[in-house]
Amino acid sequence: MGQMRNWVEANMLKVNDEKTEVMLFTPKHRVLKRVSVKVGVFDIRSVPNVRNLCALFDQHMIMDNQVHAVCTSTCYHLRNNQQHICSFIR
């Protein structure tokens, strides 16, 4: 973490310690307990899912959450724009 923090500062970026998360990738059959990493005065917690560049990743790299989120968003937008779509079809 120290090297990462040095790189971030050298590139004039900032790490939000309160929002920083860690995820451990494991095989599907292996279940891990929650892990906490202490960096400075902050405890960084491990999480089962993270969002990075608008994609959801889980600890087993299955992507079920990503597929569900995309399908939910698509259905919402289709229902929301139903009248506009129907006017083009007629």
C-alpha positions as CSV (number, residue, x, y, z in Angstrom):
1,M,0.0,0.0,0.0
2,G,2.9,2.3,0.6
3,Q,4.1,2.0,-3.0
4,M,0.6,2.6,-4.3
5,R,0.2,5.8,-2.1
6,N,3.6,7.1,-3.3
7,W,2.5,6.5,-7.0
8,V,-0.8,8.3,-6.4
9,E,0.9,11.3,-4.8
10,A,3.6,11.4,-7.5
11,N,0.8,11.6,-10.1
12,M,-1.0,14.4,-8.2
13,L,-3.9,12.1,-7.3
14,K,-5.6,11.5,-4.0
15,V,-6.7,8.3,-2.2
16,N,-9.9,8.6,-0.2
17,D,-9.0,6.3,2.7
18,E,-12.6,6.1,3.9
19,K,-13.8,4.7,0.6
20,T,-10.9,2.4,-0.2
21,E,-11.8,-1.3,-0.4
22,V,-9.8,-4.5,-0.9
23,M,-11.1,-7.6,-2.6
24,L,-9.5,-11.1,-2.5
25,F,-10.2,-13.2,-5.6
26,T,-10.7,-16.9,-4.8
27,P,-12.0,-20.1,-6.6
28,K,-15.8,-20.5,-6.4
29,H,-15.6,-23.4,-4.0
30,R,-13.4,-21.5,-1.5
31,V,-15.1,-19.2,1.0
32,L,-13.1,-16.6,2.7
33,K,-13.9,-14.7,5.9
34,R,-13.8,-10.9,5.8
35,V,-10.3,-9.5,6.0
36,S,-9.2,-6.1,7.2
37,V,-5.9,-4.4,6.3
38,K,-4.6,-1.5,8.4
39,V,-3.0,1.3,6.4
40,G,-2.0,4.3,8.6
41,V,-4.9,5.0,10.9
42,F,-7.5,3.4,8.6
43,D,-8.8,-0.2,8.5
44,I,-9.5,-1.1,4.9
45,R,-12.2,-3.8,4.8
46,S,-12.5,-6.6,2.3
47,V,-15.7,-6.7,0.3
48,P,-17.4,-9.4,-1.8
49,N,-18.2,-7.1,-4.7
50,V,-16.6,-3.9,-6.1
51,R,-17.5,-1.5,-8.9
52,N,-14.7,-0.4,-11.1
53,L,-15.2,1.6,-14.3
54,C,-18.9,0.9,-14.2
55,A,-18.4,-2.9,-14.0
56,L,-19.3,-5.0,-11.0
57,F,-16.7,-7.6,-10.0
58,D,-17.1,-10.3,-7.4
59,Q,-14.6,-12.4,-5.5
60,H,-15.1,-15.4,-7.8
61,M,-15.1,-13.4,-11.1
62,I,-18.5,-14.8,-12.0
63,M,-20.0,-11.4,-13.0
64,D,-23.6,-12.5,-12.0
65,N,-24.1,-9.1,-10.3
66,Q,-22.9,-7.3,-13.4
67,V,-25.3,-9.2,-15.7
68,H,-28.2,-8.6,-13.3
69,A,-27.4,-4.8,-13.1
70,V,-27.3,-4.5,-16.9
71,C,-30.5,-6.4,-17.3
72,T,-32.3,-4.3,-14.7
73,S,-31.0,-1.1,-16.2
74,T,-32.0,-2.1,-19.7
75,C,-35.6,-3.1,-18.6
76,Y,-36.0,0.2,-16.8
77,H,-34.9,2.3,-19.8
78,L,-37.1,0.2,-22.2
79,R,-40.1,0.7,-20.0
80,N,-39.3,4.4,-19.5
81,N,-39.0,5.0,-23.2
82,Q,-41.8,2.7,-24.3
83,Q,-44.0,5.4,-25.8
84,H,-41.1,6.8,-27.8
85,I,-40.2,3.4,-29.1
86,C,-43.8,2.5,-30.0
87,S,-44.2,5.8,-32.0
88,F,-41.2,4.8,-34.2
89,I,-42.6,1.3,-34.8
90,R,-46.1,2.4,-35.9
